[in-house]
Amino acid sequence: MMLGYLLARAGVDVTVLEKHKDFLRDFRGDTVHPSTLTVLDELGLLEKFLELPHTKIRKASVTLGKNEYTIAEFDRIPAKCQFIALMPQWDFLDFLKQQAEVFPHFRLLMQTEAKDLLARGGRIGGVLARGETDNLDIRAGLTVAADGRHSMLRMKSGLEPTDLGAPFDVLWLRLPFRKGDPVDLVGRLGDRQFLVMLYRGDYWQCAYGIEKGGFDKIRAEGLSAFRARLKEVAGFAADRIDETIKDFDQVKLLTVTVNRLKRWARPGLLCIGDAAHAMSPIGGVGINLAIQDAVATANILGPILQKGVPRFSDLKKVQARREFPTRLIQGFQVLAQNAVLGPILKSNRGPQPPLFVRVLDRWPWARQWPARLIGIGPRPEHIQLRAK
Ligand SMILES: Cc1cc2nc3c(=O)[nH]c(=O)nc-3n(C[C@H](O)[C@H](O)[C@H](O)COP(=O)(O)OP(=O)(O)OC[C@H]3O[C@@H](n4cnc5c(N)ncnc54)[C@H](O)[C@@H]3O)c2cc1C
């Protein structure tokens, strides 16, 4: 959507396909980081964006037992917005859609699923899609696979990701919000479990971390055992678990995948976002990294698309630009999941605060560095492609 916006704004004809009829799915994550807010500011959209309902995270903490440790603070980072805006992704996508639809070169086809790639003269020349009623042949000088971690277009292209592994999965469930609850991001580490709670106005969206493949065992142990475990780690929200969680149908398994393509492009086709590099939820960076890819793609390929069709060598420049930040952030995610979350999910000894958590908690000045890493990231992108 962001790439569609940027190209259409620059006068390039764009068709964006979305297989669902709306954006209303609750498993997309909610974090809009300073890097994305900077991009919105450069586009003159920041004020309008911040008028939408959202909350602001200015620091990140984790709770172990009764102790809270602050591990990141955004007030020293070099950005106009020194916070993460928490906004459900469907609101963000609806916002981008409304902004993009004012451009005559932008076309969005909802409920239209890309099913296959079309070949033309030895290169990829568009997609075959299934619309609400008909099949569509959509011809394009450039096809961008931005269709997420289960990318159909990537699969059809023969490009294969390398799996970097993830020792945990996430159970996604909702708990009611009550007066007096903190209006913040909550992270709690417990004995063989962890819980992250995202405030969404009238309810908490909860991500409950379990050992990879552990959901069958949890189901087999039954609902009351599950509720009891959840209560151990839920802190202030433990009081509403029994009355809320009545069925395993309320608990959705989200499998965590971290992977990366060796080559992001084929002639006529470019993969970006999770299609090129599926991100772990750690740090809530995935949406923001996908936006950075979109900005880099527009900067590199926009001027070429204004005149014609990019060559394969042009497409490779996007990977050359974005691979380093992707590797670095994924490296941090893999380290965090293998050194911190994995051991917590295996250990019966009760979680101990890792050394870096204790250091960050004691040394406020240092907390800007994790905030810079996840909030801005290495090699931040800025809007260069001009509006037409
Ligand atoms: C449990 C979990 C929690 C997460 N939480 C966060 C978080 O809080 N913050 C964060 O920044 N990141 C989070 N992430 C990572 C984040 O969700 C992804 O990195 C990010 O959404 C990638 O964006 P994308 O645009 O590449 O792909 P997606 O967001 O997956 O978007 C792909 C879009 O393409 C559509 N689509 C798919 N196939 C087709 C097709 N064939 N034809 C047409 N349309 C198609 C899909 O419906 C979807 O709308 C989380 C990940 C997980 C697993």
The ligand as a Tripos MOL2 file, in Angstrom:
@<TRIPOS>MOLECULE
LIG
   53    58     1     0     0
SMALL
NO_CHARGES

@<TRIPOS>ATOM
      1 C1          2.3600  -12.8450   15.9530 C.3       1 LIG1
      2 C2          2.9940  -11.7070   15.2190 C.ar      1 LIG1
      3 C3          2.8710  -10.4050   15.7310 C.ar      1 LIG1
      4 C4          3.4760   -9.3350   15.0820 C.ar      1 LIG1
      5 N1          3.3900   -8.0840   15.6280 N.ar      1 LIG1
      6 C5          3.9940   -7.0480   15.0120 C.ar      1 LIG1
      7 C6          3.8990   -5.7140   15.5480 C.ar      1 LIG1
      8 O1          3.2550   -5.4510   16.5800 O.2       1 LIG1
      9 N2          4.5290   -4.7190   14.8590 N.ar      1 LIG1
     10 C7          5.2390   -4.9360   13.6980 C.ar      1 LIG1
     11 O2          5.7920   -3.9740   13.1260 O.2       1 LIG1
     12 N3          5.3320   -6.1840   13.1720 N.ar      1 LIG1
     13 C8          4.7250   -7.2360   13.7870 C.ar      1 LIG1
     14 N4          4.8210   -8.4810   13.2450 N.ar      1 LIG1
     15 C9          5.4820   -8.6500   11.9350 C.3       1 LIG1
     16 C10         4.5650   -8.0300   10.8660 C.3       1 LIG1
     17 O3          3.2460   -8.5350   10.9690 O.3       1 LIG1
     18 C11         5.0850   -8.2540    9.4480 C.3       1 LIG1
     19 O4          6.4900   -8.1480    9.3940 O.3       1 LIG1
     20 C12         4.4600   -7.2090    8.4880 C.3       1 LIG1
     21 O5          3.0670   -7.2720    8.5400 O.3       1 LIG1
     22 C13         4.9470   -7.4350    7.0560 C.3       1 LIG1
     23 O6          4.2680   -6.5400    6.1920 O.3       1 LIG1
     24 P1          4.0120   -6.9310    4.6790 P.3       1 LIG1
     25 O7          3.2530   -5.7750    4.0840 O.co2     1 LIG1
     26 O8          5.2540   -7.3820    4.0350 O.co2     1 LIG1
     27 O9          3.0720   -8.2190    4.7250 O.3       1 LIG1
     28 P2          1.5770   -8.4080    5.3800 P.3       1 LIG1
     29 O10         1.3410   -7.4290    6.4730 O.co2     1 LIG1
     30 O11         1.4970   -9.8520    5.6440 O.co2     1 LIG1
     31 O12         0.6470   -7.9980    4.1750 O.3       1 LIG1
     32 C14         0.4750   -8.8110    3.0290 C.3       1 LIG1
     33 C15        -0.8780   -8.4700    2.4390 C.3       1 LIG1
     34 O13        -1.0310   -9.1690    1.2090 O.3       1 LIG1
     35 C16        -2.3150   -9.7850    1.1620 C.3       1 LIG1
     36 N5         -2.1410  -10.9650    0.3120 N.ar      1 LIG1
     37 C17        -1.5060  -12.1130    0.6160 C.ar      1 LIG1
     38 N6         -1.4850  -12.9420   -0.4400 N.ar      1 LIG1
     39 C18        -2.1240  -12.2890   -1.4380 C.ar      1 LIG1
     40 C19        -2.4260  -12.6220   -2.7850 C.ar      1 LIG1
     41 N7         -2.0290  -13.7910   -3.3170 N.pl3     1 LIG1
     42 N8         -3.1130  -11.7280   -3.5310 N.ar      1 LIG1
     43 C20        -3.4950  -10.5210   -3.0090 C.ar      1 LIG1
     44 N9         -3.2360  -10.1530   -1.7330 N.ar      1 LIG1
     45 C21        -2.5500  -11.0250   -0.9770 C.ar      1 LIG1
     46 C22        -2.6380  -10.1160    2.6170 C.3       1 LIG1
     47 O14        -4.0310  -10.2460    2.8120 O.3       1 LIG1
     48 C23        -2.0500   -8.9060    3.3330 C.3       1 LIG1
     49 O15        -2.9670   -7.8420    3.4280 O.3       1 LIG1
     50 C24         4.2210   -9.5690   13.8870 C.ar      1 LIG1
     51 C25         4.3390  -10.8600   13.3640 C.ar      1 LIG1
     52 C26         3.7390  -11.9280   14.0240 C.ar      1 LIG1
     53 C27         3.9100  -13.3220   13.4720 C.3       1 LIG1
@<TRIPOS>BOND
     1     1     2 1
     2     2     3 ar
     3     2    52 ar
     4     3     4 ar
     5     4     5 ar
     6     4    50 ar
     7     5     6 ar
     8     6     7 ar
     9     6    13 1
    10     7     8 2
    11     7     9 ar
    12     9    10 ar
    13    10    11 2
    14    10    12 ar
    15    12    13 ar
    16    13    14 ar
    17    14    15 1
    18    14    50 ar
    19    15    16 1
    20    16    17 1
    21    16    18 1
    22    18    19 1
    23    18    20 1
    24    20    21 1
    25    20    22 1
    26    22    23 1
    27    23    24 1
    28    24    25 2
    29    24    26 1
    30    24    27 1
    31    27    28 1
    32    28    29 2
    33    28    30 1
    34    28    31 1
    35    31    32 1
    36    32    33 1
    37    33    34 1
    38    33    48 1
    39    34    35 1
    40    35    36 1
    41    35    46 1
    42    36    37 ar
    43    36    45 ar
    44    37    38 ar
    45    38    39 ar
    46    39    40 ar
    47    39    45 ar
    48    40    41 1
    49    40    42 ar
    50    42    43 ar
    51    43    44 ar
    52    44    45 ar
    53    46    47 1
    54    46    48 1
    55    48    49 1
    56    50    51 ar
    57    51    52 ar
    58    52    53 1
@<TRIPOS>SUBSTRUCTURE
     1 LIG1         1 GROUP 0 **** ****
